[in-house]
Amino acid sequence: MKDVMDVQLNGEVYIAHLNLPHIDMFNVTELLEAFKPVFERHPTHIILNMEKTGFVDSSGMGGLIRIHQQVKGFNGNFYLANLSQKVNNLMRLTRSNQYLRCFDTLELALEAAR
């Protein structure tokens, strides 16, 4: 899990710092697997800090939506923070930003979570 992301607890908010330069069909399963230990805790809030991620393909987008659905399944909230311009554009073009809660900074996502 450490290779994919580093997770820290900030109050009641889990912050997952993603260490992947891209999320695509080759690593989306790895990302989903990395979230399993976090899901076992049924957290109320999870923020995925994507500042190191510059690209997401359709498989990666599907993975993010699956994570969102999983968190929503135990009445939690899933937030994305620090999206690159390219990923932000993809969110707008696919209208995924109406479904996924996206924030420009980690601080703004933390404010929303509290």
DSSP file (Angstrom, degrees, kcal/mol; ACC not computed):
  #  RESIDUE AA STRUCTURE BP1 BP2  ACC     N-H-->O    O-->H-N    N-H-->O    O-->H-N    TCO  KAPPA ALPHA  PHI   PSI    X-CA   Y-CA   Z-CA
    1    1 A M    >>        0   0    0      0, 0.0     4,-3.2     0, 0.0     3,-0.6   0.000 360.0 360.0 360.0 -37.5    0.0    0.0    0.0
    2    2 A K  T 34  +     0   0    0      1,-0.3    17,-0.0     2,-0.2    32,-0.0   0.838 360.0  54.1 -57.5 -34.9    2.8    2.4    0.8
    3    3 A D  T 34 S+     0   0    0      1,-0.2    -1,-0.3    15,-0.0     3,-0.1   0.880 115.5  38.7 -65.9 -36.8    4.0    2.4   -2.8
    4    4 A V  T <4 S-     0   0    0     -3,-0.6    15,-3.5     1,-0.3    16,-0.3   0.909 132.2 -16.8 -81.1 -45.0    0.5    3.4   -4.0
    5    5 A M  E  <  -A   18   0A   0     -4,-3.2     2,-0.5    13,-0.3    -1,-0.3  -0.993  50.7-131.9-159.9 155.2   -0.4    5.9   -1.2
    6    6 A D  E     -A   17   0A   0     11,-2.0    11,-3.4    -2,-0.3     2,-0.4  -0.952  27.3-154.6-110.0 131.1    0.4    7.0    2.3
    7    7 A V  E     +A   16   0A   0     -2,-0.5     2,-0.3     9,-0.2     9,-0.2  -0.900  14.9 175.9-113.1 134.5   -2.5    7.3    4.6
    8    8 A Q  E     -A   15   0A   0      7,-2.3     7,-3.1    -2,-0.4     2,-0.5  -0.958  26.0-129.6-131.3 153.2   -2.7    9.5    7.7
    9    9 A L  E     -A   14   0A   0     -2,-0.3     2,-0.6     5,-0.2     5,-0.2  -0.908  19.1-175.7-104.2 125.3   -5.5   10.3   10.1
   10   10 A N  E >   -A   13   0A   0      3,-3.2     3,-1.9    -2,-0.5     2,-0.6  -0.887  68.7 -56.1-120.6  95.7   -6.3   13.9   10.8
   11   11 A G  T 3  S-     0   0    0     -2,-0.6    -2,-0.0     1,-0.3     0, 0.0  -0.608 120.9 -23.2  66.9-117.8   -8.9   14.0   13.5
   12   12 A E  T 3  S+     0   0    0     -2,-0.6    33,-0.7    -3,-0.1     2,-0.5   0.207 120.7  98.7-105.9  13.4  -11.7   11.9   11.9
   13   13 A V  E <   -Ab  10  45A   0     -3,-1.9    -3,-3.2    31,-0.1     2,-0.5  -0.893  62.4-148.1-108.1 124.5  -10.5   12.5    8.4
   14   14 A Y  E     -Ab   9  46A   0     31,-2.6    33,-3.0    -2,-0.5     2,-0.6  -0.792  12.8-161.8 -87.4 127.2   -8.4    9.9    6.5
   15   15 A I  E     -Ab   8  47A   0     -7,-3.1    -7,-2.3    -2,-0.5     2,-0.7  -0.951   1.9-164.4-112.6 117.9   -6.1   11.6    4.1
   16   16 A A  E     -Ab   7  48A   0     31,-3.3    33,-2.7    -2,-0.6     2,-0.9  -0.901   6.7-155.4-103.2 112.5   -4.6    9.3    1.4
   17   17 A H  E     -Ab   6  49A   0    -11,-3.4   -11,-2.0    -2,-0.7     2,-0.2  -0.791  18.4-140.0 -89.8 106.4   -1.6   10.9   -0.3
   18   18 A L  E     -A    5   0A   0     31,-2.2    34,-0.5    -2,-0.9   -13,-0.3  -0.475  17.3-169.2 -72.4 131.0   -1.5    9.2   -3.7
   19   19 A N        +     0   0    0    -15,-3.5   -14,-0.2    -2,-0.2    -1,-0.1   0.138  52.2 107.9-105.8  18.1    2.0    8.3   -5.0
   20   20 A L        -     0   0    0    -16,-0.3     3,-0.1     1,-0.1    -2,-0.1  -0.828  59.0-152.0-100.6 132.2    1.0    7.5   -8.5
   21   21 A P  S    S+     0   0    0      0, 0.0    33,-2.5     0, 0.0    34,-0.8   0.710  85.7   8.2 -72.3 -17.7    1.9    9.8  -11.4
   22   22 A H  E     -e   55   0B   0     31,-0.2     2,-0.5    32,-0.2    34,-0.2  -0.986  63.4-139.1-155.4 155.8   -1.2    8.5  -13.3
   23   23 A I  E     +e   56   0B   0     32,-2.2    34,-2.3    -2,-0.3    37,-0.4  -0.981  46.0 138.4-118.7 117.2   -4.2    6.3  -12.7
   24   24 A D    >>  -     0   0    0     -2,-0.5     4,-1.9    32,-0.2     3,-1.4  -0.786  68.8 -72.3-146.1-173.5   -4.9    4.0  -15.6
   25   25 A M  T 34 S+     0   0    0      1,-0.3     4,-0.2    -2,-0.2    -2,-0.0   0.691 124.1  59.2 -63.0 -17.7   -5.9    0.5  -16.6
   26   26 A F  T 34 S+     0   0    0      1,-0.1    -1,-0.3     2,-0.1     4,-0.1   0.706 121.7  17.8 -85.7 -20.3   -2.5   -0.8  -15.6
   27   27 A N  T <> S+     0   0    0     -3,-1.4     4,-2.0     2,-0.1    -2,-0.2   0.408  91.5  98.2-131.6   2.6   -2.7    0.3  -11.9
   28   28 A V  H  X S+     0   0    0     -4,-1.9     4,-2.4     1,-0.2     5,-0.2   0.867  86.3  53.6 -63.8 -34.6   -6.3    1.0  -11.0
   29   29 A T  H  > S+     0   0    0     -4,-0.2     4,-2.4     1,-0.2    -1,-0.2   0.896 106.8  52.4 -64.8 -38.9   -6.7   -2.4   -9.4
   30   30 A E  H  > S+     0   0    0      2,-0.2     4,-2.1     1,-0.2    -2,-0.2   0.898 109.1  50.1 -61.2 -41.8   -3.6   -1.7   -7.3
   31   31 A L  H  X S+     0   0    0     -4,-2.0     4,-1.1     2,-0.2    -2,-0.2   0.935 110.5  48.6 -62.9 -46.8   -5.3    1.6   -6.2
   32   32 A L  H  X S+     0   0    0     -4,-2.4     4,-0.6     1,-0.2     3,-0.4   0.896 111.3  50.5 -61.9 -40.3   -8.5   -0.2   -5.3
   33   33 A E  H >< S+     0   0    0     -4,-2.4     3,-1.0     1,-0.2    -1,-0.2   0.880 104.7  58.0 -63.6 -38.7   -6.6   -2.8   -3.3
   34   34 A A  H 3< S+     0   0    0     -4,-2.1     4,-0.4     1,-0.3    -1,-0.2   0.778 103.1  54.6 -64.2 -26.3   -4.7   -0.1   -1.4
   35   35 A F  H >X S+     0   0    0     -4,-1.1     4,-2.6    -3,-0.4     3,-0.6   0.682  84.0  86.8 -81.1 -17.6   -8.0    1.3   -0.2
   36   36 A K  H <X S+     0   0    0     -3,-1.0     4,-1.8    -4,-0.6    -1,-0.2   0.887  87.6  49.0 -53.8 -47.1   -9.3   -2.0    1.3
   37   37 A P  H 34 S+     0   0    0      0, 0.0     4,-0.4     0, 0.0    -1,-0.3   0.856 113.0  49.3 -62.3 -31.7   -7.6   -1.5    4.8
   38   38 A V  H X4 S+     0   0    0     -3,-0.6     3,-1.4    -4,-0.4     4,-0.3   0.921 108.1  53.2 -70.2 -43.9   -9.1    2.1    4.9
   39   39 A F  H >< S+     0   0    0     -4,-2.6     3,-2.0     1,-0.3    -1,-0.2   0.829  96.5  67.5 -60.7 -33.0  -12.5    0.8    4.0
   40   40 A E  T 3< S+     0   0    0     -4,-1.8    -1,-0.3     1,-0.3    -2,-0.2   0.750  97.6  54.2 -60.4 -23.0  -12.4   -1.7    6.9
   41   41 A R  T <  S-     0   0    0     -3,-1.4    -1,-0.3    -4,-0.4    -2,-0.2   0.526 101.4-137.7 -87.6  -6.6  -12.5    1.2    9.3
   42   42 A H    <   -     0   0    0     -3,-2.0    -3,-0.1    -4,-0.3    -2,-0.1   0.934  28.9-158.5  48.3  56.7  -15.7    2.6    7.7
   43   43 A P        -     0   0    0      0, 0.0     3,-0.1     0, 0.0    -1,-0.1  -0.274  21.5-140.9 -68.2 150.7  -14.4    6.2    7.8
   44   44 A T  S    S+     0   0    0    -32,-0.4    33,-2.5     1,-0.2     2,-0.4   0.840  88.2  24.8 -75.5 -35.3  -16.7    9.1    7.7
   45   45 A H  E     +bc  13  77A   0    -33,-0.7   -31,-2.6    31,-0.2     2,-0.4  -0.995  60.5 179.7-138.2 131.5  -14.4   11.2    5.5
   46   46 A I  E     -bc  14  78A   0     31,-2.5    33,-2.7    -2,-0.4     2,-0.5  -0.996   8.0-166.2-129.2 127.3  -11.6   10.2    3.0
   47   47 A I  E     -bc  15  79A   0    -33,-3.0   -31,-3.3    -2,-0.4     2,-0.8  -0.954   8.6-153.8-110.6 128.8   -9.6   12.7    1.1
   48   48 A L  E     -bc  16  80A   0     31,-3.0    33,-2.5    -2,-0.5     2,-0.8  -0.900   9.9-153.0-101.5 108.6   -7.5   11.6   -1.8
   49   49 A N  E     +bc  17  81A   0    -33,-2.7   -31,-2.2    -2,-0.8     3,-0.3  -0.734  16.8 178.3 -83.9 111.7   -4.7   14.0   -2.3
   50   50 A M    >   +     0   0    0     31,-3.0     3,-1.9    -2,-0.8    34,-0.3   0.010  36.8 123.9-106.0  26.4   -3.8   13.8   -6.0
   51   51 A E  T 3  S+     0   0    0      1,-0.3    -1,-0.2    32,-0.1    31,-0.1   0.743  78.9  47.3 -63.2 -22.1   -1.0   16.4   -6.2
   52   52 A K  T 3  S+     0   0    0    -34,-0.5     2,-0.6    -3,-0.3    -1,-0.3   0.420  95.4  90.3 -94.6   0.4    1.5   13.8   -7.6
   53   53 A T    <   +     0   0    0     -3,-1.9    31,-0.7    29,-0.3   -31,-0.2  -0.869  42.0 168.5-106.5 118.1   -1.0   12.5  -10.2
   54   54 A G        +     0   0    0    -33,-2.5     2,-0.3    -2,-0.6   -32,-0.2   0.522  62.8  37.5-104.4  -7.3   -1.0   14.2  -13.6
   55   55 A F  E     -e   22   0B   0    -34,-0.8   -32,-2.2    31,-0.1     2,-0.4  -0.997  49.5-179.2-150.9 139.6   -3.2   11.9  -15.6
   56   56 A V  E     -e   23   0B   0     -2,-0.3   -32,-0.2   -34,-0.2     2,-0.1  -0.988  13.7-161.4-136.2 126.4   -6.3    9.8  -15.2
   57   57 A D     >  -     0   0    0    -34,-2.3     4,-2.6    -2,-0.4     5,-0.2  -0.345  43.9 -85.4 -95.7-174.6   -7.7    7.6  -18.0
   58   58 A S  H  > S+     0   0    0      1,-0.2     4,-2.2     2,-0.2     5,-0.1   0.849 130.0  51.5 -63.4 -34.7  -11.3    6.2  -18.3
   59   59 A S  H  > S+     0   0    0      2,-0.2     4,-2.0     1,-0.2    -1,-0.2   0.907 110.7  49.0 -66.1 -41.1  -10.3    3.1  -16.2
   60   60 A G  H  > S+     0   0    0    -37,-0.4     4,-2.3     2,-0.2    -2,-0.2   0.898 109.6  51.5 -64.1 -40.6   -8.8    5.4  -13.6
   61   61 A M  H  X S+     0   0    0     -4,-2.6     4,-2.2     1,-0.2    -2,-0.2   0.915 108.6  51.6 -62.0 -42.6  -12.0    7.5  -13.5
   62   62 A G  H  X S+     0   0    0     -4,-2.2     4,-2.2     1,-0.2    -1,-0.2   0.885 108.4  52.4 -60.3 -38.6  -14.0    4.3  -13.1
   63   63 A G  H  X S+     0   0    0     -4,-2.0     4,-2.3     2,-0.2    -2,-0.2   0.906 107.9  50.1 -63.9 -42.6  -11.8    3.4  -10.2
   64   64 A L  H  X S+     0   0    0     -4,-2.3     4,-2.3     1,-0.2    -1,-0.2   0.891 111.1  49.6 -63.0 -39.3  -12.3    6.8   -8.5
   65   65 A I  H  X S+     0   0    0     -4,-2.2     4,-2.6     2,-0.2    -1,-0.2   0.889 109.2  52.1 -67.5 -38.6  -16.1    6.4   -8.9
   66   66 A R  H  X S+     0   0    0     -4,-2.2     4,-2.4     2,-0.2    -2,-0.2   0.907 109.5  49.4 -63.0 -41.3  -15.9    2.9   -7.4
   67   67 A I  H  X S+     0   0    0     -4,-2.3     4,-2.5     2,-0.2     5,-0.2   0.941 111.0  50.4 -61.6 -46.6  -14.0    4.2   -4.4
   68   68 A H  H  X S+     0   0    0     -4,-2.3     4,-2.7     1,-0.2    -2,-0.2   0.922 111.3  48.0 -56.2 -46.9  -16.7    7.0   -4.0
   69   69 A Q  H  X S+     0   0    0     -4,-2.6     4,-1.7     2,-0.2    -1,-0.2   0.890 110.6  51.4 -64.0 -39.7  -19.5    4.4   -4.2
   70   70 A Q  H  X S+     0   0    0     -4,-2.4     4,-0.7     2,-0.2    -1,-0.2   0.935 112.6  45.0 -62.5 -46.8  -17.8    2.2   -1.6
   71   71 A V  H ><>S+     0   0    0     -4,-2.5     5,-2.6     1,-0.2     3,-1.1   0.910 111.8  52.4 -64.0 -42.8  -17.4    5.1    0.8
   72   72 A K  H ><5S+     0   0    0     -4,-2.7     3,-2.0     1,-0.2    -1,-0.2   0.816  97.3  69.6 -62.0 -30.4  -20.9    6.2    0.2
   73   73 A G  H 3<5S+     0   0    0     -4,-1.7    -1,-0.2     1,-0.3    -2,-0.2   0.768 104.7  39.6 -61.7 -27.4  -22.1    2.7    1.0
   74   74 A F  T <<5S-     0   0    0     -3,-1.1    -1,-0.3    -4,-0.7    -2,-0.2  -0.054 126.2-100.0-111.0  32.9  -21.1    3.1    4.6
   75   75 A N  T < 5S+     0   0    0     -3,-2.0    -3,-0.2     1,-0.2     2,-0.2   0.784  79.9 136.9  58.9  33.3  -22.4    6.7    4.7
   76   76 A G      < -     0   0    0     -5,-2.6     2,-0.4    -6,-0.1   -31,-0.2  -0.472  50.5-121.9-100.1 177.0  -19.0    8.3    4.3
   77   77 A N  E     -c   45   0A   0    -33,-2.5   -31,-2.5    -2,-0.2     2,-0.4  -0.963  15.8-157.2-123.6 138.6  -17.8   11.1    2.1
   78   78 A F  E     -c   46   0A   0     -2,-0.4    23,-0.8   -33,-0.2     2,-0.3  -0.961  12.7-175.9-119.4 130.4  -15.0   11.0   -0.5
   79   79 A Y  E     -cd  47 101A   0    -33,-2.7   -31,-3.0    -2,-0.4     2,-0.4  -0.937  15.7-149.1-126.8 146.2  -13.1   14.1   -1.6
   80   80 A L  E     -cd  48 102A   0     21,-3.0    23,-2.4    -2,-0.3     2,-0.3  -0.953  21.6-174.8-112.8 136.6  -10.5   14.7   -4.2
   81   81 A A  E     +cd  49 103A   0    -33,-2.5   -31,-3.0    -2,-0.4    23,-0.2  -0.944  53.5  18.3-133.0 153.0   -7.9   17.4   -3.7
   82   82 A N  S    S-     0   0    0     21,-1.2   -29,-0.3    -2,-0.3     2,-0.2   0.906  71.4-176.0  60.7  48.3   -5.0   19.0   -5.6
   83   83 A L        -     0   0    0     20,-0.7    -1,-0.2    -3,-0.2   -32,-0.1  -0.547  24.9-119.6 -75.9 138.9   -6.1   17.9   -9.1
   84   84 A S     >  -     0   0    0    -31,-0.7     4,-2.9   -34,-0.3     5,-0.2  -0.257  29.9-105.0 -67.5 165.5   -3.7   18.7  -11.9
   85   85 A Q  H  > S+     0   0    0      1,-0.2     4,-2.5     2,-0.2     5,-0.2   0.900 122.6  51.9 -59.2 -40.8   -5.1   20.9  -14.7
   86   86 A K  H  > S+     0   0    0      2,-0.2     4,-1.9     1,-0.2    -1,-0.2   0.916 113.0  43.0 -63.7 -44.6   -5.4   17.9  -17.0
   87   87 A V  H  > S+     0   0    0      2,-0.2     4,-2.4     1,-0.2    -2,-0.2   0.895 113.1  53.0 -69.3 -39.9   -7.3   15.9  -14.4
   88   88 A N  H  X S+     0   0    0     -4,-2.9     4,-2.1     1,-0.2    -2,-0.2   0.911 108.5  50.3 -60.8 -42.8   -9.5   18.9  -13.5
   89   89 A N  H  X S+     0   0    0     -4,-2.5     4,-3.0     1,-0.2    -1,-0.2   0.905 109.1  51.5 -61.8 -42.1  -10.4   19.3  -17.2
   90   90 A L  H  X S+     0   0    0     -4,-1.9     4,-2.4     1,-0.2     6,-0.4   0.909 108.1  52.3 -60.4 -42.7  -11.3   15.6  -17.5
   91   91 A M  H  <>S+     0   0    0     -4,-2.4     6,-1.4     1,-0.2     5,-1.3   0.912 113.5  43.7 -60.1 -43.2  -13.6   16.0  -14.5
   92   92 A R  H ><5S+     0   0    0     -4,-2.1     3,-0.7     3,-0.2    -2,-0.2   0.930 113.4  50.0 -68.9 -45.5  -15.3   18.9  -16.1
   93   93 A L  H 3<5S+     0   0    0     -4,-3.0    -2,-0.2     1,-0.2    -1,-0.2   0.879 118.5  38.2 -61.4 -39.6  -15.6   17.4  -19.5
   94   94 A T  T 3<5S-     0   0    0     -4,-2.4    -1,-0.2    -5,-0.2    -2,-0.2   0.468 106.8-127.2 -89.4  -2.2  -17.1   14.1  -18.2
   95   95 A R  T X 5 +     0   0    0     -3,-0.7     3,-1.3    -4,-0.4     4,-0.3   0.709  68.2 135.7  60.1  22.4  -19.1   16.1  -15.6
   96   96 A S  G >>< +     0   0    0     -5,-1.3     4,-3.7    -6,-0.4     3,-1.5   0.741  57.7  72.7 -68.4 -23.3  -17.6   13.8  -12.9
   97   97 A N  G 34 S+     0   0    0     -6,-1.4     5,-0.3     1,-0.3    -1,-0.3   0.625  90.5  59.2 -68.9 -10.7  -17.1   16.9  -10.8
   98   98 A Q  G <4 S+     0   0    0     -3,-1.3    -1,-0.3    -7,-0.3    -2,-0.2   0.644 117.4  31.5 -84.6 -16.3  -20.9   16.9  -10.3
   99   99 A Y  T <4 S+     0   0    0     -3,-1.5     2,-0.4    -4,-0.3    -2,-0.2   0.767 118.6  53.5-106.9 -41.8  -20.6   13.5   -8.8
  100  100 A L  S  < S-     0   0    0     -4,-3.7     2,-0.8    -9,-0.1    -1,-0.2  -0.813  85.4-123.3 -99.3 137.8  -17.2   13.6   -7.1
  101  101 A R  E     -d   79   0A   0    -23,-0.8   -21,-3.0    -2,-0.4     2,-0.4  -0.717  35.3-171.8 -85.0 110.7  -16.3   16.3   -4.7
  102  102 A C  E     -d   80   0A   0     -2,-0.8     2,-0.4    -5,-0.3   -21,-0.2  -0.850   7.0-173.8-110.2 137.4  -13.2   18.1   -6.1
  103  103 A F  E     -d   81   0A   0    -23,-2.4   -21,-1.2    -2,-0.4   -20,-0.7  -0.973  28.4-135.8-132.2 145.7  -11.2   20.7   -4.3
  104  104 A D  S    S+     0   0    0     -2,-0.4     2,-0.3   -23,-0.2    -1,-0.1   0.825  89.7  24.6 -67.4 -32.5   -8.2   22.8   -5.5
  105  105 A T  S  > S-     0   0    0    -24,-0.1     4,-1.6   -23,-0.1     5,-0.1  -0.892  74.1-120.9-132.5 161.1   -6.3   22.3   -2.2
  106  106 A L  H  > S+     0   0    0     -2,-0.3     4,-2.6     1,-0.2     5,-0.2   0.871 113.6  58.5 -64.7 -38.1   -6.0   19.8    0.6
  107  107 A E  H  > S+     0   0    0      1,-0.2     4,-2.3     2,-0.2    -1,-0.2   0.904 105.2  48.6 -60.8 -43.0   -6.9   22.6    3.0
  108  108 A L  H  > S+     0   0    0      2,-0.2     4,-2.0     1,-0.2    -1,-0.2   0.885 111.3  50.2 -65.6 -38.1  -10.2   23.3    1.3
  109  109 A A  H  X S+     0   0    0     -4,-1.6     4,-1.9     2,-0.2    -2,-0.2   0.904 109.8  50.9 -65.8 -40.4  -11.1   19.6    1.2
  110  110 A L  H  X S+     0   0    0     -4,-2.6     4,-1.2     2,-0.2    -2,-0.2   0.907 108.2  52.3 -63.1 -41.4  -10.3   19.4    5.0
  111  111 A E  H  < S+     0   0    0     -4,-2.3     3,-0.5     1,-0.2    -1,-0.2   0.915 110.1  48.7 -59.3 -43.0  -12.6   22.3    5.6
  112  112 A A  H  < S+     0   0    0     -4,-2.0    -1,-0.2     1,-0.2    -2,-0.2   0.846 108.8  53.9 -66.0 -33.6  -15.4   20.6    3.7
  113  113 A A  H  <        0   0    0     -4,-1.9    -1,-0.2     1,-0.2    -2,-0.2   0.728 360.0 360.0 -73.4 -21.9  -14.8   17.4    5.7
  114  114 A R     <        0   0    0     -4,-1.2    -1,-0.2    -3,-0.5    -2,-0.2   0.456 360.0 360.0 -97.3 360.0  -15.2   19.1    9.0
